[in-house]
Amino acid sequence: MLYLAEVQKQKGGLLSGGKAELKLLACQRNDQSWSSIPDEVITAEEASKLNDGALVMVELSPQRQVQRIQEAGRPLVNILQNYSRQVEKFKAKEEEIDQWKESLTFQAQELSRRELDMEDRLAQLQQLEDECQNIDAEKQAVEASRAEFERLKEDIERNRQELEGAWEHLRGEQRRLEEYQAECQQGSFVDAERAAGLRELIDRLANALPNVDGVLEHLGFAFEMADIQQQLLNPHWQKFEQRKTEVEQQQTEIETLLAELAEVQNELQLSETALNHQTSELQDSIAKLNSKQQHLGILKGYLRYQEDMYQQVYSLAAMSGSVALNTSFDIEALQSMSLEELEQTVQDLQEKLNIDSSFVNDQEQELKYKQETIEDLKQKVSQAAESDRAAYEEELEDEKDLYQMLNETLVGQRRNLIQRQDQLRTHQTVLLQRQGKAPSCDSENHVDLKPILAQIESQRLTQSEAVQNLESEIAQIQASIDLAQGTIDNQAQEMEEQRQELKVKQENLQLLQTALAETKAILEFYEEELQPIQDSVDSLRHKLQAVTSSVTQVQESGDSQLQAVNEMRQAIMSLMTQAELV
């Protein structure tokens, strides 16, 4: 199992090293997560060459034996980078989840609104269904009234025929009466038998006069039925007018919504134009930033090359004696140290230098591999399709960050390596002097490397200043890009809200248009169903009024006929009186 541990050395003598131990701090689980562990210390001779307090990654067997040990700097950097990427991905997921929550909330609100609209529509349909049933019932009542009217019309026609027959009989009796009157005027007399016959005829004529009271009663009932039908139709006509008003209001709302929709579309088009312009400017800034970053990479590579060259020249100068030994070491303490202790110290320093050199070489090799990986990713980005380019670009940025952090870590490690080389060289020089083996130096081939070191250092400082200036420019450009990106994101969010508003208005417009079409259909239904019934009721009323007028005329004629019969009866009685006197 892999552990993170701290090297602890027990205090020993003045020059001898102490016993090395590892204090376990954390362990790696199977899911690559880390968890702290209680204080646990194990003995590890492999850590005796490491500095006290150094962090290392150590693999332990189930028997708590050390299997492999390495410095924890690079693995910790990788773990922190992975953690940073996980945090960024988690934040991105949180933002995505928030967006989904907002979208689901909006969809739920829209669904609730549509459910309410559907319930209103169902209520309207139910009301329309009830109204249709009422109209059907009223239509049946009108049909029944129409049948009653037809029956009444037949009765009136039959009475009219009987009345005409009575008129014909009356006119015949009038002719006979006139004949009797003519005979009387010619000197004829009415005997008792003939007088009895005339009285019988007159009585029959009086009884044959039509009685229109029953007809008038039926006409009154028919008028009441017509009024009832009209009262039943009036609420439907009122609803018809109400629907008509609703159609006008809905038409006005649709026109208003169309104007608002056009305004939102115009604003959205203007926003899209501005966003495209800002996006173009942002892309130019990004291209400029990429160019600056490429230039910065070149300058940093050149600066690293200068640092490497400086270190190599410095090492060569130190080996050749062109530069003084590091005076930070206590030479007197080394002179007073026993020869065996000094030899052991030189040997320990050589082993530590070998370990550090191996570690730095491994890091340098990994840095080289990272550079090759970055070049491969750049080639993949340039050749990738549009759908895969984003993933390659993200991977390229991660590799660049790893390369940058590894390179910055190696700067200090290189310097520490040079210091260890100086320390070892100082100890070796003192050891050789004490052994009487002064380092050989060919004075004729001696080269003074101090001017070269000074020139390299001057160029390195100039190059470092250029790198800092370029990094400052890149930071400013990056800040402006972040600001522009934030503005673009805000505008994109506003545009999305405008699109949602536009979508809602379009849906409302569609609902209003659907409601308008339904209301118009209801109006057409009312007009198609009510108008024929209204026409029938109006026609029935007009016919009833015509029949009433005819019946009134018949009644007036009957009254005049009755008066004529009475006059005839008086005339006959007068003739009979004259006959009796004679």
ABEGO torsion letter per residue (X at the ends): XBBBBBBBBBBBBAABBBBBBBBBABBBBAAGBBBBBBBBBBBBAAAAABBBGBBBBBBBBAAGBBABBBBAAAAAAAAAAAAAAAAAAAAAAAAAAAAAAAAAAAAAAAAAAAAAAAAAAAAAAAAAAAAAAAAAAAAAAAAAAAAAAAAAAAAAAAAAAAAAAAAAAAAAAAAAAAAAAAAAAAGBBBBAAAAAAAAAAAAAAAAABBBAAAAAAAAAAAAAAAAAAAAAAAAAAAAAAAAAAAAAAAAAAAAAAAAAAAAAAAAAAAAAAAAAAAAAAAAAAAAAAAAAAAAAAAAAAAAAAAAAAAAAAAAAAAAAGABBBBAABBAAAAAABBAAAAAAAAAAAAAAAAAAAAAAAAAAAAAAAAAAAAAAAAAAAAABBAAAAAAAAAAAAAAAAAAAAAAAAAAAAAAAAAAAAAAAAAAAAAAAAAAGBBBBBBAAABBBAAAAAAAAAAAAAAAAAAAAAAAAAAAAAAAAAAAAAAAAAAAAAAAAAAAAAAAAAAAAAAAAAAAAAAAAAAAAAAAAAAAAAAAAAAAAAAAAAAAAAAAAAAAAAAAAAAAAAAAAAAAAAAAAAAAAAX
